[in-house]
Amino acid sequence: MSEEARDVVTREFLAHRTRILGFLYSLTGNPHVSEDLLQETALVLLKNADKFEPGSNFFAWAVRVGRYKVLEYGRESRRTPLVDEETYIQLADAHARMQTPDHSESDTRHALRSCVDGLPAKSRKLIDLRYEHGHAVGRIAEIVKAQSEAIQKALSRLRRSLRECVERKLGRTES
């Protein structure tokens, strides 16, 4: 591996570190797991530095690697995965589309906040329990007195609805 390729990937990784970490956190909901997966992602990127073409979309490449690390984590962990594999892929694709240069991260956050605020109270409560408080699906089910499967499906529908709402607010309709 060339030293130059390694330097380019290191610079790109450092420039995109926060966004990559945010992407991983959006999939895991756990800051510690996200940080571990970020480190594993960095190792894979450095190992494959010669495959990166300067000038191409580093962030897209990094989140693709990160997505596989999240999926790997979900398969290897003894816990129930936070979301199913298809939802991971949908979230990853939506996140990558939202991070294009035509909209800043703050635009995306503002759109998401607006979409969440527009949800019915029960839906906002589920989102709050899952993402603000970091509760697992089973714990949320106990809190709201519902079946875990129903909570999982509701959260999946909410994520899809929020993704579509954010894309509408940012003027994207390509999903």
C-alpha positions in Angstrom: 0.0 0.0 0.0 1.4 3.4 -0.9 2.1 5.9 1.8 0.4 8.6 -0.4 -2.9 6.6 -0.6 -2.8 6.1 3.1 -2.3 9.8 3.8 -5.2 10.7 1.4 -7.6 8.3 3.1 -6.5 9.5 6.6 -7.1 13.1 5.6 -10.5 12.3 4.1 -11.5 10.2 7.1 -10.6 13.0 9.6 -12.5 15.5 7.4 -15.6 13.3 7.5 -15.2 11.7 10.9 -18.2 13.5 12.5 -20.5 12.7 9.7 -19.5 9.1 9.6 -20.0 8.8 13.3 -23.4 10.5 13.0 -24.4 8.0 10.3 -23.3 5.0 12.5 -25.1 6.5 15.5 -28.3 6.9 13.4 -28.2 3.1 12.8 -27.2 1.9 16.2 -28.6 4.5 18.6 -25.7 3.7 20.9 -22.8 6.2 21.1 -20.3 3.6 22.5 -21.1 1.0 19.8 -21.0 3.8 17.2 -17.5 4.8 18.3 -16.3 1.2 18.2 -17.8 0.7 14.7 -16.2 4.0 13.6 -12.8 2.6 14.6 -13.4 -0.6 12.7 -14.6 1.3 9.7 -11.4 3.4 9.8 -9.3 0.2 9.8 -11.0 -1.2 6.8 -10.7 2.1 4.9 -7.0 2.3 5.7 -6.5 -1.3 4.7 -8.1 -0.6 1.4 -6.6 2.9 0.9 -5.2 1.9 -2.6 -8.8 1.3 -3.8 -9.9 4.9 -3.1 -9.7 7.2 -6.0 -9.0 10.8 -5.0 -11.7 13.1 -6.1 -14.4 10.5 -5.8 -17.0 10.6 -3.0 -15.1 9.5 0.1 -18.1 9.9 2.4 -20.2 7.5 0.3 -17.4 4.9 0.4 -16.9 5.3 4.1 -20.6 4.9 5.0 -20.9 1.9 2.7 -18.1 0.3 4.7 -19.7 1.5 8.0 -23.1 0.1 7.0 -21.5 -3.4 6.5 -19.8 -3.0 9.9 -23.2 -2.2 11.5 -24.8 -5.2 9.8 -21.9 -7.4 11.0 -22.3 -6.1 14.5 -26.0 -6.9 14.4 -25.4 -10.4 13.3 -22.6 -11.1 15.8 -24.1 -9.5 18.8 -26.2 -11.8 21.0 -28.8 -9.0 21.4 -31.8 -8.5 19.1 -30.7 -6.2 16.3 -32.1 -2.7 16.7 -33.6 -2.8 13.3 -33.8 -5.4 10.5 -31.3 -5.5 7.8 -33.6 -4.0 5.2 -34.2 -1.0 7.4 -30.5 -0.5 7.9 -30.1 -0.3 4.2 -32.9 2.1 3.7 -31.6 4.4 6.5 -28.1 4.2 5.1 -29.3 5.2 1.6 -31.5 8.0 2.9 -28.6 9.3 5.1 -26.2 9.3 2.1 -28.8 11.1 0.0 -29.3 13.7 2.7 -25.6 14.4 3.0 -25.2 15.7 -0.5 -23.6 19.1 -0.8 -26.9 20.9 -1.7 -28.1 20.7 1.9 -26.2 21.3 5.0 -26.4 19.1 8.1 -28.3 21.8 9.9 -30.9 21.9 7.1 -31.4 18.2 7.4 -31.7 18.4 11.2 -34.2 21.3 10.9 -36.3 19.3 8.5 -36.2 16.2 10.7 -37.2 18.3 13.8 -40.1 19.8 11.8 -41.2 16.3 10.7 -41.0 14.9 14.2 -42.9 17.8 15.6 -45.7 17.1 13.0 -46.2 13.5 14.3 -49.1 12.6 16.5 -48.3 12.6 20.2 -48.1 8.8 20.5 -45.6 8.6 17.6 -43.5 11.4 19.0 -43.4 9.5 22.3 -42.1 6.3 20.6 -39.4 8.3 18.8 -38.5 10.1 22.0 -38.2 6.9 24.0 -36.1 5.2 21.3 -33.8 8.0 20.2 -33.7 10.6 23.0 -33.7 8.1 25.9 -32.0 5.2 24.0 -34.5 2.6 25.3 -34.5 -0.8 23.6 -37.7 -1.9 21.8 -38.5 -4.4 24.6 -38.3 -1.6 27.3 -40.4 0.7 25.2 -43.0 -2.0 24.9 -43.1 -2.3 28.7 -43.4 1.5 29.1 -46.3 1.9 26.6 -47.8 -1.5 27.4 -47.6 -3.0 24.0 -46.1 -6.0 22.2 -42.4 -5.7 21.2 -43.3 -6.7 17.6 -45.9 -3.9 17.4 -43.3 -1.4 18.7 -40.7 -2.6 16.2 -43.2 -2.3 13.3 -44.4 1.1 14.5 -40.8 2.4 14.7 -40.0 1.0 11.2 -43.0 2.8 9.8 -42.1 6.0 11.6 -38.5 5.9 10.3 -39.8 5.5 6.7 -42.4 8.3 7.2 -39.8 10.6 8.7 -37.3 9.8 5.9 -40.0 10.6 3.3 -41.0 13.8 5.1 -37.4 15.0 5.3 -36.8 14.3 1.7 -40.0 16.3 0.8 -38.9 19.2 2.9 -35.5 19.2 1.3 -37.1 19.0 -2.1 -36.1 15.4 -2.9 -38.5 12.9 -4.3 -36.3 10.3 -5.8 -37.0 7.4 -3.3 
